[in-house]
């Protein structure tokens, strides 16, 4: 993750936002009293979805189980 001070970030904000969205690499913006992390919108939405899904009891285990199930053992029918 790259880092840039807030003064320089102000000067190049448009380019920084473009880069973050293109590369999916967050940028740390540092200031005198505090710092912030700039992430692209798609990445932010992915983070939020991951946090939501892992907050559901048993969901994490279900996802791991599904990832470990060989394709030839999967059913052709969906259970809704």
C-alpha positions in Angstrom: 0.0 0.0 0.0 1.4 3.4 -1.0 1.2 6.4 1.2 0.9 10.1 0.4 0.5 13.2 2.5 -2.7 15.1 2.5 -1.3 18.2 0.8 -0.1 16.2 -2.2 -3.3 14.1 -2.2 -5.3 17.3 -2.6 -3.2 18.2 -5.7 -3.6 14.9 -7.4 -6.9 13.6 -6.0 -8.5 12.8 -9.4 -5.5 10.8 -10.4 -5.3 9.0 -7.1 -8.9 8.0 -7.3 -8.5 6.7 -10.8 -5.4 4.7 -9.8 -7.0 3.2 -6.7 -10.0 2.0 -8.8 -7.8 0.7 -11.6 -5.2 -1.1 -9.5 -7.4 -2.1 -6.5 -4.5 -1.0 -4.3 -5.5 1.2 -1.4 -3.7 4.5 -0.7 -2.9 5.7 2.8 -3.4 9.5 3.1 -1.4 10.9 6.0 -2.1 14.1 7.9 -0.7 15.9 10.9 -3.3 14.5 13.4 -4.8 11.5 11.6 -4.6 9.2 8.6 -7.2 7.7 6.2 -7.3 4.9 3.7 -8.7 5.5 0.2 -10.1 2.4 -1.5 -12.1 2.1 -4.7 -15.8 1.8 -4.6 -15.9 -1.8 -5.9 -13.4 -2.8 -3.3 -15.3 -1.0 -0.5 -18.5 -2.8 -1.5 -16.7 -6.2 -1.6 -15.3 -5.5 1.9 -18.8 -4.6 3.2 -20.3 -7.8 1.6 -17.6 -10.0 3.1 -18.1 -8.4 6.6 -21.9 -9.0 6.2 -21.6 -12.6 5.1 -19.1 -13.5 7.8 -21.4 -12.0 10.4 -24.1 -14.6 9.6 -23.8 -17.5 12.0 -22.5 -20.6 10.1 -22.0 -18.8 6.8 -18.2 -18.8 6.9 -18.2 -22.6 7.5 -20.8 -23.1 4.7 -18.7 -21.1 2.3 -15.5 -23.1 3.2 -17.4 -26.4 2.9 -18.7 -25.3 -0.6 -15.2 -24.4 -1.7 -13.9 -27.7 -0.6 -16.6 -29.8 -2.4 -15.4 -31.3 -5.7 -17.5 -30.2 -8.7 -18.4 -33.8 -9.5 -20.0 -34.2 -6.1 -22.3 -31.2 -6.5 -26.0 -31.6 -7.3 -27.4 -30.3 -10.6 -30.4 -29.0 -8.7 -30.5 -25.9 -6.5 -32.1 -26.0 -3.1 -33.7 -22.7 -2.5 
